[in-house]
Amino acid sequence: MLSRVRRGMLLAGLTAAVFGSWIVEVAAGPTMDAIKRAGVLSCGVSTGVAGWSQPDSQGRWTGFDVDMCRAIAAAVLGDASKVKFVPLSAQQRFTALQTGEIDVLSSRATWSLIRDASLGINFLTISFYDGQGFLVPKKLNLKSAKELAGASICVQPGTTSELNLADYMRSNNLNARTVVIEDRDAVEQAYFSGRCDSFSTDATSLAATRAAKAASADDHVILPDRISKEPLAQAVRHGDDEFFDIAKWSIYALINAEEKGVTSANVDEMLKNEDPEIKRLLGTTPGMGKALGLDEQWAYRIIKQVGNYGDIFERNVGINTPLHLERGQNALWTQGGLIYAPPIR
């Protein structure tokens, strides 16, 4: 059997690019064949979470998870706008990926053993580190989730949040009532109407709910408790290593670009940079695209059209957005965070 690198070398003859007009041909593979036939990348996203995946007033999807799919589209189709966004509930999303309804899942999905090993999917890489928390009305004057005894707590089914909440209640002998509601909008409505005393899910998702849906964000607080690890990652189907590699390295390119200071604003100037890592990233030193079955400008297009990881973070969920999130664990490893990518070489 040919090695991945050898196959990439043999398929390089299929690779062609016109740098100025973003015309791209990529190596053959079942997923790539389907994407090329459709002319768009099909991306499964959440049904509407501010800062993460939400249509604006013109129907254009925006958010952190949205931009991850746009980066992949820029690499494989040459155009970050060639994405069909498919809003999916927590219960629908993995089935949609398994059945081929979507090519990539980018919906704040937590990477866990069961999902990784038994659903027929591959997680790409951790693109955001989170933890489950609790949103409560400020007037309750609660300081900890352990004070929620007797309270009603809203949670969505088919999520790690539902499982984590059950574990937390059991291990802390917390006698609270769980209210399970599938649709996110319905969950938020139940919380803000007072049907639930608390809403529990990933803390950054709670920040989105508070910023976008509360009549007054200051009337609601996210308790300091974090009851789980929630490594969030995009995912693709098992069985197509070529597309898995392309999608994974598209996200790694975002991280490496931030580490090297390459942004959408300066990427053209950086084409002249003599740093060996930047030259490999941007394709002025060839070989990286060939290894993936892509042209050599694949990462240049990602950065030019979408930005780097830091750009995506700051414009969607950063400190100057309604979510007001600091980088924290999601800072680069060189800046005390956990965001780290293998080298492009």
N, C-alpha and C positions, 0 to 999 in steps of 0.2 A: 504494500500500500504506500502511495506517495505521501511524503511528509507535508504538513501544512505549508511550509515555506516553499518546498519544491512545487506544489500545486500552484502557489501564488506566482512563482516564476513562470510556469508554463502558461498560466492564464493572463500573464501580463500583456501578451499580444492582443488580448481583447480590450485592453484598457486604452481609452483615448480621451483627450480633454482639449477643449478650446478655452484657454484661461480667461479671456475677457468676457465670454458669453456664457460661461458656466455650463457648457455641454459636457456631460460626463457619461462614460460607459463603465460598468462595473462587472466583476467576475460573475459567472453564472452561479446560481443556487436557487432552491425553490422559493425562498422568501424574496430574494432580489428579483427573480423572474416575475413574481406576482406584483411587486412594487413597480417595476418598470412597465408592465402591462397597464396597470392602473394609472400610472403617472403621478401617484401621490403615496405618501407613507400614511398608513392608517394607525392612529395613536389613540389608545384608550385612556381617558382622563376621568377625574372625579366629576360629579354632576354639577359642581359649582362651589369652589372654596376660594375665597378672596386671597390673592397673592400666589395661589398655587395653580388653579385652573378655573377660569371663569370667562364667559363671553362678555365683551364690553357692549356699549350702546349700539355699535355697528355690527354686532355679532362676531367680532374678531376675538378669538380666544387669546387670553394673556395669562401669564403666571410662570412660576418656577418650573413646574412639571411640563407645562406647554413648551417652554424654551428647550428643555432636554430633548423633546421630540424634534423640534425645529433644527437643533444641532445635527441630529442624525440625518434629517432630510437634506441639509446642506451638504453633508458628506456624500450621500448616495445618489441624490437627484440634482445636486448643484444649486438648489434653491430652497432656502429655509421656509418659504411660504407654501411649499407643496406638501402640506399635511392635512389630512382629513381627521378632525378631532371627533371622537365618539364618546359622549358622556355615559358613564356606567356607574351603577350602584356598587357597593362593596360586595354584594352577593353575585353580581353579574360579571365582574371584571375578569376573574381568572378563567371562567368558562369562555368568555369572548376571545381570550388569547389562545386557549387550547384549541378552539374550533376554527381558528383562522379568521375570525371576524375582524381582528386587529393584528397589526404587525408588532407593535410595541405597547406595553402597558406602562403608563406613567401616571400613577394615581395615589401617591403617598402610600404605597404598599410596603409593609414591613417584611424584611428578609428574615425568615424563620426556617428551622430545620424541616418541618412538615411540608411547608410550601415548596421549599427548594427540592426536597427529595421525592415528593409524591404527586405533584401537580403537573409534571411534564413541562416545567418551565425552568429557564435559567435567569437568575438575577444578574444584572450587569456589574455594578459596583455600588457601594453605598454613596449616594449623592447628598444625603442629609441625615444628620444624627439628631434624633428626637427622643422624647420620653412621654409617657402617658400622664396626664394631669386631670384636674377637676376645675371646671368653671362654676362659680357660685355667685349669687347676688351679694353685693357688698353689705347690704343691710343685715344679713345673717350673722355677720361679725365672726366668721369662722377663721381659725388659724391653721387648721390641719384637716386633711381628709378623714382622720380618725374621729373627728367630731360629727361625722355624717350619720351617726346611728339614728335609725328611724326615718331617715330621709329617703326620697325617691331620686334615683340616679338614671338619667337617660343614656343609652348607649346603642350603637348600631349593631345588628347581627352580622355574622360572617366576617367579623374583624378580630384582630388580636386584642383590641380594646375590650371587647366583650369577655374574652377569656382571661385577660389580665385582671379585669375588675372582679370576676368571680374568684380568682386566686387571692387577690388582695383582701376581699371581704372574708374569705375563709381563714386566711392566715392571721388576720387581725380581729377575728370574732366580731366583725362589724355587721350588725343587724340592720341592713338597709334594703330598700326595695328597688330592684332593677326594672326599668321600663325600656323594653326593646322595641325600637322603631326603625324600619329599614331605610326610608327616604331621609336624606340629610336635612332637607328643608323642613320636613315634618318634625325631625328631632329638635331642630333649633326653635321652631315655633312652639313645641311643647315646653321647652325650657323657658323661653321668654314669656310665655303665657302663665307660667307658674305651675304647670302640670308636673314638672320635674324640679326638684330643688337644686340639681346639679347636672351638668353635662360632662361626660368623661370620654376623652379621646386624646390623641397626641396634643401636647401642649401648644405647639405652633399652629395646629389646626384650630384650637380653642381661641388663640389670639386672632385668627382670621374671623371667626364667628363673632367675637366681641367687637372687632373693628368694623365689620360690615353690616351686622344685623342688630346690634343693640341700639336702642333709642339714645342711650348715653353710655359710652364705653366705660366711663368712670364709675358707673353703678354696678359693675361686675368685676370680680377678681379671679385670677387663676391661682389656686392654692399652691404653696411651695412644694408639696409632695410630688415626686416622680416615682411612679410605681412600676416602671418597666424600662427596658431598653427598646427603642424603636429605630433600628437602622433602616431608613427608607431607601428604596432602590427601584430602578426601572427593570423591566423583565421582558424576555422574548421566549419563544417556544424552544423546547429541546429539538435536536435533530438537524439543526442548520448551523454548523460551526462557522461558516463564512459570515453569515449575518450577525451571529453572536459576537464575533471578533470586531466587526465593523461598528456595531452599536456600542459595544463596551469601550472601544478606543476613541469613539467620538466624544464620550464623556471624559475620558482621561485627557483628551486634548484640551478640553475646557480648563481642567485643573492645571495641567502643565503650562498652559498659556498664562494663567494668572501668576503662577510661580515665577515665570520668566519676564513678567511685566508686559506681555503682549496683549493689546486691547483692540477693540474694533476701530478705535480712533487712530492708533499708531501702527496697525499691522502692515500697511503699505510701506511705511518707513522702515519697519523691522525686516522687510525683505532684503535690505542692504546690510543687516547686522551680521557680524562675523562670529558671533557666539555659536559654537558647534551644535548646541542643543536647539537653539532657535532656528538654525538652518535646517535641521532635520524636521522640526515641527512644521515649518512653513514650506518645506519641499524644495528649497534652493539646494540642499544636498539630497539627491534622490535616493529612493529605496524603501521608505516607509509606506508610501502609497502602494507600491508594487507588492509588498508583503501582505497587504490587506486586499489586494485585487482592485485597488482604486487608482486614480491618477494621483500625481504628487501634490496637488493643491487642495486635497480634501480638508485638511485642518485649517488652511488659510481661509477657505470659504466659511467654515464654522465660525471662526473668530471674526471675520469681516462682517458676517450677516447676523450673528447672534451675540458675539462678545465672548468673554472668558467667564470662568465660574464666578468670580467676584462681581462682575458686571451683572450677571443673572441674579445673584443673591440680592445685591443692593437695590436693583430697580423693582424687584417683585416683593421682597419680604424684609428688606433692610431697615436700618434705623430711621431713615427718612421716608418710609412708607407708613400707611396706617397700621401695619402690624408691629412696627418699631422693634424688630428683632436685631439683637447684637449677634456678631459672628460666633462668639463663644466656641463650642466644640466644632463648629463648622468653619472655623478659620483654618488657613493652611497649616500644615505641620510645622512649617518654618516660623509660624507666628503663634505657636502654642495650642493649635487646634488639632483636629483629627483628619482633616482633608488631605489626602495623599494619593499620588498616582505613580504607577511604574514609569520608568523613563521611556521616552520615545527614541529608541536607538536599535 
